[in-house]
């Protein structure tokens, strides 16, 4: 066997013109796309890699887009009790949809994979994980799959034989994955992959000064952040109740990309005169979260981002699903308060803002429970896994 010369750095080996690294997400919630984007940012730190974030519903048939996006969001908003039954059933099943259904209704994605042959795949949602596993199996790809579950529950369908690494949020979830059949050596509790802006947040006083200057607010008065997630669930109601029941606080409202929701919030804000600021989409979430005293918010990725920003949360009861687990953890971990309604959340927020000692205890609890570095660790694992496969293939070729 002749000596094989290969470049010493992982990054150079991965950037040699092979297939893309796919990051699979679905637009039935902003969190999946944010997670994919955060991992992509961490991968870019390793060099000029061929990365592609794939929003899988754009490759689905109309019927699959309906079942996996439209119907899901409708059930979540308008029929939560029915969704609860469906969700509980699905969590116990080895698949969320039959393999034939994904093969039939995601043919465009399978054909794209056949033509470009991705050298790695990252799945940020359980259906994405099932599809990635089928692509790897059907096309006989020698590529690592990383399944990143940012929820606080463990659907059985996450565990697929084609997956090489499972990223989960907590040690208890790691044990649940192992109980569902995942190899113990393949499951890591690294937490939520965060955007790079969360790595170097300023001190709270510095962030508060910057935010108050930018939005013409008073640093000495309480600052309450109100967020409804990518879907804006209950955002207008949370704002209305905060205006009514938290009279001393200055309010910053995050309306996201929905122009209609932003307009509705601006009309409500007119009642409170100068103490409310309504923002659309912003890339300054870490700064805003660091500056605020408290948040009234939907959970999801915001829960873990708030832990890193050391921002206590009051959350109304979310619809059935993974966020119910986070809702329970607010008080179990001491990082916030669990409310039933938007009105109760506003009442609790008013009490907390009048109790700085309790808020400080919650901030200390956030520090104790936050997990950082997941995106970087996942990116490093992917680069190393690809490189090992590449080197192994070179040796086999020359044997």
N, C-alpha and C positions, 0 to 999 in steps of 0.2 A: 504494500500500500504506500503510495507516495505521500509525502508530507503535505498537509493542507494548511495554507496560510489564510487566516481570517482576522478581521479587524478586531481590536481589543474591546471597543466599547459596544455595549448593547445597542445604543442608539444608532450607530453607523450600520450595524447589521440589519436593523429593522427598516432603515430608510433606503434600502438597496433596490427599490423599484418593484417590490412584490405587491400583492393585492392589498386593498385598503383594510384599515381597521374600522369595523362597523360598530356604531353605538346605536342600539335600537331603543326607541321610545314610542309612546302613543299619546295623541293629543286628547285624552279623556281626563286630563288634569295637568296643571302646569308643572307639578313636581317631577314627573318622569323626564320631561324635556330639560328641566334645570339640572337634574342629576347627570344626564348624558352630557350636557354642556360643561359641567364642572369636571367630569373625568376627561373630556376632550381637552380642556385647558391644561390639566395636569400632564396629559400625554404630549402636548405641544412643547412643554418644557424639555422634552427629551430630543428635540430636533424637528426637522422638517418632515413630519410623518404624513402619510396618506390617510387622512381621517375622513369619515363621513358619518354624520348624524342622520339616521334614517327614521323618519316619522312614519310608522308602518301603516297607519290608516290610509295614507295617500297611495299605497300600493294594494289596497284591499278592493274587492268588489263592492258595489253599492250595498248589498245585503250585509256584508261583514262590517262595513263602516256603520251601518245602522245598529247592528247588535252590539258592537264593541265600543261605540262612541255615543251616537245619538240616543239610543235606548237607555244606555247606562246613565248618562247625565240626566235624562228625563226622570228615570226611576229615582235617582238620588235626590232630586229636587221635589218631585211631586208625589211619589209613591214609596217613601222610605221604608214602610213596613213590608211591602212586597219585596223591595230590594234586600232587606234584612234576611228574608227567607232564602232568596236566591244565593246571597253571599254565604250564608251558613252552609248551604248545600255544596256550593262550589269549593269551599275551603277543604272539604273532606274528600274531594275527588282527585284522581291522579291526573286529570286534564280538565282545563276550564272549557275547552271545546274539543270535539273529536279531531284526530290527526287529519282525516280526510277533509274536514271542513276548512282547516288552515291551508292544506295543499290546494284545494279547489279555489278558495277565495283569496289566496295570496300568491297566485301564479306569477304575477309580475315580479314580485320580490324573489321568488325561487329562481326565475329566469335571470334576473339581474345577478344573483349570487352565482349562478352557473357561469355567467360570462366574466365576472371580475374575480371570483374565488377569493373571498376575504381571508386575510391571514389571522384575524382574531375577531371575535364578536363579544360585545358587552350588551346585556339585556337589563333594562331598568324597570321592567314590569312583567308580571307573570306570563301573560300571553306572549309577549316578546320573547321570553325565555323558551316557551314551548316551540315557537316558530324557529328560533335560532337552533334549537336541538334537532328539529326536523330537517332543516337545511343542511346541517353538518352530517346527519345520518344519511339523507337521501343522496347527497353529492359526494359522500366519502371524503369530506374535507379534513385535513390534518391541521385544524386550527383550534386554539383554546377558546372556550366560552367562559365568560365571567358573568354570573347572575347576581345583580345588585338589588336586593330588596330593601327599600327605604321605609317600608311600613313596619309596624310593631305587631305583626301577626305572621303566621307561617302556613300559607296555602300549600297543600301537598304537591300541587302541580309544579311548584318551583323545582322540585327534586327530579332531575332528568339525568340519565346515565351519560349523556354527552357533555354535561357541564363539568368544568375543571375546577372552578373556584366559586364559592358562594360567599357574598358579602352581606352580613346581617347587622342589625342595630344593637343587639344586646347579647350577653352570654346566655340568658334564658332562651332566646330565639335560636341561638346556636344549638343548644341541647334539643330543641324542638325539631330542627332540621335533621339532626343525627337520628332522632327517633323516627323520622319519616323516611330514613334510608340513605341520607347523604353520608359519604365517608367523613369521619371526624377530622381527618387531615385536610379536607377541602373546604371547611367552613370556618370563616373568620368573623369576629365581631368587631369590625373596624368603625362602625357608625356611618353617618351620612356623608357622602362626598360633597364638600362645600365649594362654592365659588371661590376663586383666589382672593377676592376682596375680603373674605372673612379671616385671612391669615394674619393680616397686619392692621387690625382695627386700632384707632387712637384711644387714648384714655377717655373716660366718660365725660370729664369736664371739658376736654378739648372738643369732643364730638358735639356736645351740647352747645358750646359757644358757636361752633361753625353752623349748626343747623338753625339756631335762633337768629343768627345774623342773616343767613340766606333767606329765611322765611319771615323775617321781621316779627319774631316772637320774643317773649320776655324770659330770660334764663332763670329768673327767680320763681316763676310759676311752674306747677307740674306740667309735664309733657306726656300726653297719652297717644299712643300709636294704635290706629284701628285698621285692620286688614281682613279681607275676605277670601284670600287665596286667588288662584287663577280663574275660578268660576264666579268670584264675587258673592259667594253664598252669605246671605243675611247681612251684607255690608251696610246697606241703607238702614236697615232696622237697628243695627248696632250703633250707627252714627246717631240716629234719631234718639235712641235711649241715652246715649252718652251726653248729648246736648241737654237733655231734660234732667239727668240725674247726677252729672259730674260738672257742676257749674263753674268750679274754679280752674279746671284743667284747660290747657291749650291742646287742641286735637289736630293730629296729622292723619289724614285718611288716604289709604293706598287703594285706588280704584282700578289699577292695572290697565289693560289695553281696551277695556270696554267703554267706548265713548258715551253710550247711553247711561251706563251706571255712573260714570263720572258726572254727567250732567244732572242726574237725579241727586247725587250727593251734594253737588254745588247748590242746588235749590234748597236742600235741607240746611246747608251751612249758612245760608243767608239769614236764618233765624238767630244764629249765634254771633252775628256781626263779625268782629275782627279776630275771634279766637280759634277759627277753624281754617285749616289749609287742606285742600283736596288735590291730590297728585294723581296723574295717570301712571303709565309705566315708568319705572325709574331703575337705574342701575346703582343707586346709592342706598340700597336696603341696609347694608352693614352699618353705614354711618347713622342712618335714621334709628336703627335698632339700638345702637350703642348710646345714642343721645337720649332716648326716651326713658322715662321712669317706669313705665308699665305699658303693656299691650293688651287690648281686647281684640281677639283674633280667632279666625279659623286655625286649625292645627295643620297637620301634614308636615311638609318640610320646614314650615315656619317654626314648629316646635323645637327642632334640633338647631336651627339657626339661632333661635332665641337663647338656647342654652349656651352657645358659644359667645353670643353677644352679652350674656349675663342679664337678660331682660325677662323679668317675671311676666307671666301670661294669665289673663282671665279668659276662659273660653266657654261660650254657650255649648250645650250638648250637640255634638255633630251628628249627621245622619249615620245610620248603621254602616259598619265597615271598620277599616283599620284605625281610623282616628278615634274611635271609642276607647281603644287601649291607651292612646296618648292622653285622652281626657282623664282617665283614671290615674295616670302617672303624675299629673299635675300636683295633686295633693299627696300622693304616696311618696314622691320624691321631694316635696316641699318647694317646687319651683313655680307654683302658681296656684290658682283656684279654679275649681270646676263648677260652672253655673249650669242651670237648666235652660234659661231663656236669655235673650239679649237684655231684657230689663234687669234681670237678676245680675247679669254680668256687669252692667253699668253701676248698679248699687254697690256691688262688691268692689269695683274699681274705685269708687269714691271713698270707701272706707280705707282701702289700701294706700291711696295717695295721701291720706291724712295720718298714716302710720309709717314713717320712714324707717323705723327700726325693723318692722316686719318685712318691708321691701328689701332691706339689706340682708336679712336672713335668707330670703328667697334668692338673692343674687349669689350668696355663698353656696347655696344648694345647686344653683346652675353651674358654678365652677366645679363642684364635686362630680357632676354627672355628665359634663360635656365630653365629647370625643372629637379629636381633631386629627387631621392628616389622612383621612380615608382615601381621598382622591389621589394623593401622591402615592400611597401604598398600592392602590389598585393599578395605577399607571406603571409603577416600577415592576409589579408582578407580571403585567402583560408584556412589557418589553423583554423581561428575562425569559418568559415562557416562549415567546416567538423566537428569540435568539437560540434557545436550547433546541427547539425543533429545527431551525435552520441549520445549525451546526451538525445535529444528528443526521439530517438528510444529506449533507455534504459528505460525511464519513461513509454513509451507506452507499452513496453513489460511487465513491472511489474504492469501495471494498472489493 
